[in-house]
Amino acid sequence: MKVVEQIKQPIYKEMELFEKKFYESMSSKVALLNRITHYIVNRKGKQMRPMFVFLVAKMVSEGKVNDRTYRGASVIELIHTATLVHDDVVDDSNRRRGFFSINALWKNKIAVLVGDYLLSKGLLLSIDNGDFDLLKIISVAVREMSEGELLQIEKARQLDITEEVYYEIIRQKTATLIAACCSLGACSVLPGSPEVEKMRKFGELIGMAFQIKDDLFDYTDGPIGKPTGIDLKEQKMTLPLIYTLNNASKKERNWLINSVKNHNKDKKRVKEVIAFVKERGGLDYAEERMVEFQKQALDILMTYPESPYRNALKLMVDYVIERKK
């Protein structure tokens, strides 16, 4: 059995019902919108985010979920889908998970409007049901994700990212959404409880490890979601490169910065940079940091009694580190 299927086992019924509710939450009177949302639903990814919501909810409440849990999972998936649709427009990307992106099929204007529609649907789902505590968690996540993306763009222009700034970028850009999933799960069943913050921290740590793993893919060949060296081509400062820059001589540092700034489209030069980062221990260092975040997440998880939900979340934490794409 695939790892994702194993993780899903204790929440299989919930995920089936969630898919129906999620599709219903997108419905519109506009035929074009329904065609596009149908396309989105049929090309969904692994749905890790709703899985976090249900597993956490069931772990902290001895196996219980309620309507709020389903709404929380739907809202986070609506918001996440909206950000992906907008990201594809921003990145001028024609593919998403091996299929054509919305902007490739229906052009940018429609894609932006669809993203806006999904965002508003998510917010209204919370407001219409009075889930203001859930809405606050989600709104904070959206704000942080936007700030993280803009901070990354600002720093990429200057190429002066310290390790601390890098952690802040990935915390906001990636970890904040997984943190929101976990705190939503806890908040849906135990509103106002200390578990909400505890689970937020747990999700944040997994998100940090997840993003560092993603950065490492840029330096490895294999069947991964993005071609090697793409972060360098986009002048993204990732942890292996930051570590190498901080531990290079002035001459080497100048060569690295010049390579990333002015020769990032030169395949031979990009390969040289990748080789240099590997040789100087950039990958080993990033892996050590990733494992540290993973261990901290597991420390929080192990404070809960053994259950199928805790076991599935442990599998999820391990999967984040061991996945091949």
Residue pairs with C-beta under 8 A, 6 or more apart in sequence:
3 315
3 319
4 46
4 319
6 312
6 315
7 51
7 55
7 312
7 315
7 316
7 319
8 15
8 51
8 312
9 308
9 312
10 55
10 58
10 308
10 309
10 311
10 312
11 51
11 54
11 55
11 58
11 309
11 312
14 54
14 58
14 65
14 69
14 70
15 47
15 50
15 51
15 54
17 70
18 50
18 54
18 70
18 73
18 74
19 41
21 70
21 74
22 41
22 50
22 73
22 74
22 77
22 78
23 37
23 41
25 74
25 78
25 121
25 122
25 125
26 37
26 40
26 41
26 78
26 118
26 121
27 34
27 37
28 34
28 37
28 117
32 110
33 114
33 117
36 102
36 106
36 110
36 114
37 114
37 118
39 102
39 105
40 81
40 85
40 102
43 96
43 97
43 99
45 97
47 77
48 316
49 73
49 76
49 77
49 80
49 177
49 178
49 181
50 73
50 74
50 76
50 77
50 181
51 316
52 178
52 181
52 182
52 185
52 203
52 313
52 316
53 69
53 72
53 73
53 76
53 181
53 182
53 184
53 185
53 188
54 65
54 69
54 73
54 185
55 185
55 309
55 312
55 313
55 316
56 181
56 182
56 185
56 186
56 199
56 202
56 203
56 309
56 313
57 64
57 65
57 69
57 185
57 186
57 188
57 189
58 64
58 65
58 307
58 309
59 304
59 307
59 309
59 310
59 313
60 185
60 186
60 189
60 190
60 193
60 195
60 199
60 304
61 189
61 190
62 307
63 307
63 309
64 189
65 188
65 189
66 188
66 189
67 129
68 129
68 131
68 134
68 188
68 189
69 185
69 188
69 189
71 125
71 126
71 129
71 131
71 134
71 188
72 131
72 134
72 184
72 185
72 187
72 188
73 184
74 122
74 125
75 122
75 123
75 125
75 126
75 131
75 134
75 135
75 138
75 184
76 122
76 138
76 177
76 180
76 181
76 184
78 118
78 119
78 121
78 122
78 125
79 118
79 119
79 122
79 138
79 141
79 142
80 177
81 118
82 115
82 116
82 118
82 119
82 122
83 115
83 142
83 145
84 96
85 101
85 102
85 103
85 111
85 112
85 114
85 115
85 118
86 111
86 112
86 115
87 93
88 94
88 96
88 101
88 102
88 103
88 104
88 111
89 103
89 108
89 111
89 112
89 115
92 103
93 101
93 103
93 104
94 100
94 101
94 103
94 104
95 101
95 104
96 102
101 111
102 110
102 111
102 114
103 110
103 111
106 114
119 142
122 138
123 135
123 138
123 139
125 131
126 132
126 134
126 135
126 138
127 135
133 187
133 191
133 192
134 184
134 187
134 188
137 180
137 183
137 184
137 187
137 200
138 180
138 184
140 176
140 180
141 176
141 177
141 179
141 180
144 171
144 172
144 176
145 172
145 173
145 176
145 177
147 172
148 168
148 169
148 170
148 171
148 172
148 173
148 174
148 176
149 173
151 165
151 168
151 169
151 172
152 169
152 173
152 236
155 161
155 165
155 169
155 237
156 234
156 235
156 236
156 237
159 235
159 237
159 257
159 260
159 261
161 169
161 237
161 242
162 242
163 239
163 242
163 243
163 246
166 237
166 238
166 239
166 242
167 208
170 207
170 208
170 211
170 212
171 204
171 207
171 208
173 211
174 207
174 208
174 210
174 211
174 214
175 203
175 204
175 205
175 206
175 207
175 208
175 210
175 211
176 204
176 207
177 207
178 203
178 204
178 206
178 207
178 210
179 200
179 201
179 202
179 203
179 204
179 207
180 200
180 203
181 203
182 199
182 200
182 202
182 203
182 206
183 196
183 197
183 199
183 200
183 203
185 199
186 193
186 195
186 196
186 198
186 199
186 200
187 193
187 196
190 196
198 300
201 300
202 297
202 300
202 301
205 293
205 294
205 296
205 297
205 300
206 293
206 294
206 297
206 316
206 317
206 320
208 290
208 293
209 290
209 291
209 293
209 294
209 297
209 317
209 320
209 321
210 320
212 239
212 286
212 287
212 289
212 290
212 293
213 290
213 320
213 321
213 323
215 231
215 238
215 239
215 240
215 286
216 240
216 283
216 286
216 287
216 290
217 224
217 225
217 226
217 228
217 325
218 226
218 228
218 229
218 230
218 231
218 232
218 238
218 240
219 228
219 240
219 274
219 277
219 278
219 282
219 283
220 228
221 228
222 324
223 324
223 325
224 324
224 325
225 325
228 274
229 267
229 270
229 271
229 273
229 274
231 238
232 241
232 259
232 260
232 264
232 270
232 273
232 274
233 264
233 265
233 270
234 264
235 260
235 261
235 264
237 260
238 286
239 282
239 285
239 286
239 289
240 277
240 282
240 283
240 285
240 286
241 256
241 260
241 273
241 277
241 282
243 280
243 281
243 282
243 285
243 286
244 256
244 276
244 277
244 280
244 281
244 282
245 253
245 256
245 257
247 280
247 281
248 256
248 280
252 276
256 273
256 276
259 269
259 270
259 272
259 273
260 273
263 269
263 270
264 270
277 283
290 321
291 321
294 317
294 318
294 320
294 321
297 317
298 314
298 317
301 310
301 313
301 314
301 317
304 310
